[in-house]
């Protein structure tokens, strides 16, 4: 999955979560408390964090095992560490790291990382990562966008959600609120 799929689909989930918290009745008090603290800006950033880390490693070390594009940050260990560090902190930093950790976990799900168990469960199944043949990276991305429903459908869905979110912000005149607080 590419940028729009990760960011848009994760944004849509967070947006729905915030909306559910606002609309919930008496039984949704916990959902409302979390939804009110959910910063969609950090959710969007967290949705791309595994790729930001692993693609940087891929560019920095192209001939090594960490140069495959899906390594350390595409493992459950990475997500668990982010969440555990978040749990040890207080207030704002805690909310940010828990949001980033949850979004990073969503990234792993959207990448279907269960199909790469050596990477997903690293280092439990060994220290090596499953190879991901990057070859002509940009060419493969463009080819996937043209031919693979597993690529172009999530990208189109993510683009549609992102456009709907942007329209909502503009129509409700809440762009400034979103930029400053991460909520609608």
The 8 nearest C-alpha neighbors of each residue, nearest first, counted from 0:
[[1, 150, 110, 4, 5, 109, 2, 153],
 [0, 2, 4, 3, 5, 154, 150, 140],
 [1, 3, 5, 4, 6, 0, 47, 154],
 [4, 2, 157, 154, 6, 7, 5, 158],
 [3, 5, 154, 157, 153, 7, 2, 1],
 [6, 4, 2, 3, 8, 7, 46, 9],
 [5, 7, 3, 9, 43, 4, 8, 46],
 [157, 6, 8, 10, 161, 3, 4, 160],
 [7, 9, 11, 157, 10, 5, 4, 6],
 [10, 8, 12, 6, 11, 7, 5, 13],
 [11, 9, 7, 13, 8, 12, 6, 14],
 [10, 12, 14, 8, 9, 13, 7, 160],
 [11, 13, 9, 15, 10, 14, 16, 8],
 [14, 12, 16, 10, 15, 11, 17, 9],
 [13, 15, 11, 17, 16, 12, 10, 18],
 [16, 14, 18, 12, 13, 17, 19, 11],
 [15, 17, 13, 19, 14, 18, 34, 12],
 [18, 16, 34, 20, 14, 15, 19, 13],
 [17, 19, 15, 21, 20, 16, 14, 22],
 [20, 18, 16, 22, 21, 17, 23, 15],
 [31, 19, 21, 30, 17, 23, 18, 34],
 [22, 20, 18, 19, 23, 31, 17, 34],
 [23, 21, 19, 20, 18, 24, 31, 27],
 [24, 22, 27, 20, 21, 19, 25, 26],
 [23, 25, 26, 27, 22, 28, 21, 20],
 [24, 26, 27, 28, 23, 29, 31, 22],
 [25, 27, 24, 28, 23, 29, 30, 31],
 [28, 26, 23, 30, 25, 24, 29, 31],
 [27, 29, 31, 30, 26, 25, 32, 24],
 [30, 28, 32, 31, 27, 33, 26, 20],
 [29, 31, 20, 27, 33, 32, 28, 34],
 [20, 30, 32, 34, 28, 29, 33, 35],
 [33, 31, 29, 35, 30, 34, 28, 36],
 [34, 32, 36, 30, 35, 31, 37, 29],
 [35, 33, 17, 31, 37, 20, 36, 32],
 [34, 36, 32, 33, 37, 31, 17, 20],
 [37, 35, 33, 34, 38, 32, 94, 182],
 [38, 36, 34, 35, 39, 33, 98, 17],
 [39, 37, 181, 40, 41, 182, 36, 42],
 [38, 40, 42, 181, 41, 43, 37, 182],
 [39, 41, 181, 43, 42, 38, 44, 178],
 [42, 40, 44, 43, 39, 38, 45, 99],
 [41, 43, 39, 45, 40, 44, 102, 98],
 [42, 44, 46, 40, 41, 6, 45, 39],
 [45, 43, 41, 46, 42, 47, 48, 40],
 [46, 44, 99, 48, 102, 42, 103, 47],
 [45, 47, 102, 43, 103, 44, 106, 6],
 [46, 48, 45, 50, 44, 49, 51, 5],
 [47, 49, 45, 51, 50, 46, 52, 44],
 [50, 48, 72, 52, 51, 73, 47, 53],
 [49, 51, 53, 54, 52, 48, 47, 68],
 [52, 50, 48, 49, 54, 53, 55, 47],
 [53, 51, 55, 49, 50, 54, 48, 56],
 [52, 54, 56, 68, 50, 55, 69, 51],
 [53, 55, 57, 68, 56, 50, 51, 52],
 [56, 54, 58, 52, 57, 53, 51, 59],
 [55, 57, 53, 59, 54, 58, 66, 60],
 [66, 58, 56, 54, 61, 68, 55, 60],
 [57, 59, 55, 56, 61, 60, 54, 66],
 [58, 60, 56, 57, 55, 61, 66, 54],
 [61, 59, 66, 57, 63, 58, 62, 56],
 [62, 60, 66, 57, 58, 63, 59, 67],
 [61, 63, 60, 66, 64, 65, 57, 67],
 [64, 62, 66, 65, 60, 61, 67, 57],
 [63, 65, 66, 67, 128, 127, 62, 130],
 [66, 64, 63, 67, 70, 56, 57, 60],
 [57, 65, 67, 61, 60, 63, 64, 56],
 [66, 68, 131, 57, 65, 69, 130, 64],
 [69, 67, 54, 53, 57, 66, 70, 131],
 [70, 68, 73, 67, 53, 71, 72, 131],
 [69, 71, 73, 72, 65, 118, 53, 128],
 [70, 72, 73, 74, 77, 53, 69, 118],
 [71, 73, 49, 77, 74, 70, 53, 52],
 [74, 72, 70, 71, 69, 49, 107, 119],
 [75, 73, 119, 76, 72, 77, 71, 118],
 [74, 76, 78, 77, 119, 120, 79, 73],
 [75, 77, 79, 74, 78, 80, 121, 120],
 [76, 78, 80, 75, 72, 74, 79, 81],
 [77, 79, 75, 81, 80, 100, 76, 104],
 [80, 78, 76, 82, 81, 77, 83, 75],
 [79, 81, 83, 77, 82, 78, 84, 76],
 [82, 80, 78, 84, 100, 79, 83, 85],
 [81, 83, 85, 79, 100, 97, 80, 84],
 [84, 82, 86, 80, 85, 81, 79, 87],
 [83, 85, 87, 81, 86, 82, 80, 88],
 [86, 84, 93, 96, 82, 83, 97, 88],
 [85, 87, 83, 84, 88, 93, 82, 97],
 [88, 86, 84, 85, 83, 89, 93, 82],
 [89, 87, 93, 85, 86, 92, 84, 90],
 [88, 90, 93, 92, 91, 87, 86, 85],
 [91, 89, 93, 92, 94, 88, 95, 85],
 [90, 92, 94, 93, 95, 89, 88, 96],
 [93, 91, 95, 94, 90, 89, 96, 88],
 [92, 94, 85, 88, 89, 90, 96, 91],
 [95, 93, 91, 97, 92, 96, 98, 90],
 [94, 96, 92, 98, 93, 97, 99, 91],
 [97, 95, 85, 99, 98, 93, 94, 100],
 [96, 98, 100, 94, 85, 82, 99, 95],
 [97, 99, 95, 101, 96, 100, 42, 94],
 [98, 100, 45, 96, 102, 97, 101, 42],
 [101, 99, 103, 97, 82, 102, 98, 81],
 [100, 102, 104, 98, 103, 99, 97, 105],
 [101, 103, 46, 45, 105, 99, 104, 100],
 [104, 102, 106, 100, 46, 45, 105, 101],
 [105, 103, 101, 107, 106, 102, 78, 100],
 [104, 106, 102, 108, 103, 107, 109, 101],
 [105, 107, 103, 109, 104, 108, 46, 110],
 [108, 106, 110, 104, 105, 109, 112, 73],
 [107, 109, 105, 111, 110, 106, 112, 104],
 [108, 110, 106, 111, 107, 105, 0, 5],
 [109, 111, 107, 108, 112, 0, 106, 113],
 [112, 110, 108, 113, 109, 114, 107, 115],
 [111, 113, 114, 115, 110, 107, 119, 108],
 [112, 114, 115, 111, 116, 119, 108, 107],
 [113, 115, 112, 116, 111, 119, 110, 117],
 [116, 114, 112, 113, 118, 117, 119, 129],
 [115, 117, 119, 118, 113, 120, 114, 112],
 [118, 116, 120, 121, 124, 115, 119, 128],
 [119, 117, 121, 128, 116, 120, 115, 74],
 [118, 120, 74, 116, 75, 121, 117, 112],
 [119, 121, 117, 118, 123, 116, 74, 75],
 [122, 120, 118, 123, 117, 119, 74, 124],
 [121, 123, 125, 126, 124, 120, 117, 127],
 [122, 124, 121, 120, 125, 126, 117, 119],
 [125, 123, 122, 117, 121, 120, 126, 116],
 [126, 124, 122, 123, 127, 121, 117, 128],
 [125, 127, 122, 121, 128, 124, 123, 117],
 [128, 126, 125, 129, 64, 117, 122, 121],
 [129, 127, 118, 117, 130, 70, 64, 126],
 [128, 130, 117, 118, 131, 115, 127, 70],
 [131, 129, 67, 128, 132, 64, 69, 127],
 [130, 132, 67, 133, 129, 68, 69, 128],
 [131, 133, 134, 130, 67, 136, 68, 135],
 [132, 134, 136, 131, 135, 67, 68, 139],
 [135, 133, 136, 132, 139, 138, 137, 131],
 [134, 136, 138, 137, 139, 133, 140, 132],
 [135, 137, 133, 139, 138, 134, 140, 132],
 [138, 136, 140, 139, 135, 141, 142, 134],
 [137, 139, 141, 135, 140, 136, 142, 143],
 [138, 140, 142, 136, 137, 141, 143, 135],
 [141, 139, 137, 143, 138, 142, 144, 136],
 [140, 142, 144, 138, 143, 139, 137, 145],
 [141, 143, 139, 145, 144, 140, 138, 146],
 [144, 142, 147, 140, 146, 145, 141, 150],
 [145, 143, 151, 141, 142, 150, 146, 147],
 [146, 144, 142, 143, 147, 141, 151, 148],
 [145, 147, 143, 144, 142, 148, 151, 150],
 [146, 148, 143, 149, 150, 144, 151, 145],
 [147, 149, 151, 150, 152, 146, 144, 143],
 [150, 148, 147, 152, 151, 153, 0, 143],
 [151, 149, 148, 147, 0, 144, 152, 143],
 [150, 152, 144, 154, 148, 153, 155, 149],
 [151, 153, 155, 148, 154, 150, 156, 149],
 [154, 152, 4, 156, 155, 151, 157, 150],
 [155, 153, 4, 151, 157, 3, 152, 156],
 [154, 156, 158, 152, 157, 153, 151, 159],
 [157, 155, 153, 159, 158, 154, 152, 160],
 [7, 156, 158, 4, 3, 8, 154, 160],
 [157, 159, 155, 161, 156, 160, 3, 154],
 [158, 160, 156, 162, 157, 161, 163, 155],
 [161, 159, 163, 157, 162, 7, 158, 164],
 [160, 162, 164, 158, 7, 159, 163, 157],
 [163, 161, 165, 159, 164, 160, 166, 158],
 [164, 162, 160, 166, 161, 165, 167, 159],
 [163, 165, 167, 161, 162, 166, 160, 168],
 [164, 166, 162, 168, 167, 163, 161, 169],
 [165, 167, 163, 169, 164, 168, 170, 162],
 [168, 166, 164, 170, 165, 169, 171, 163],
 [167, 169, 173, 165, 174, 171, 166, 170],
 [168, 170, 172, 166, 167, 171, 165, 174],
 [169, 171, 167, 172, 168, 166, 173, 165],
 [170, 172, 168, 173, 169, 167, 174, 166],
 [173, 171, 169, 170, 168, 174, 175, 167],
 [172, 174, 168, 176, 171, 175, 177, 183],
 [173, 175, 177, 168, 176, 172, 178, 169],
 [174, 176, 178, 177, 173, 179, 172, 180],
 [177, 175, 173, 179, 174, 178, 180, 183],
 [176, 178, 181, 182, 174, 180, 175, 179],
 [177, 179, 175, 176, 181, 180, 174, 40],
 [180, 178, 176, 177, 175, 181, 182, 174],
 [181, 179, 177, 182, 176, 178, 38, 40],
 [182, 180, 177, 38, 39, 40, 178, 179],
 [183, 181, 177, 180, 38, 39, 176, 37],
 [182, 177, 173, 176, 168, 181, 174, 180]]
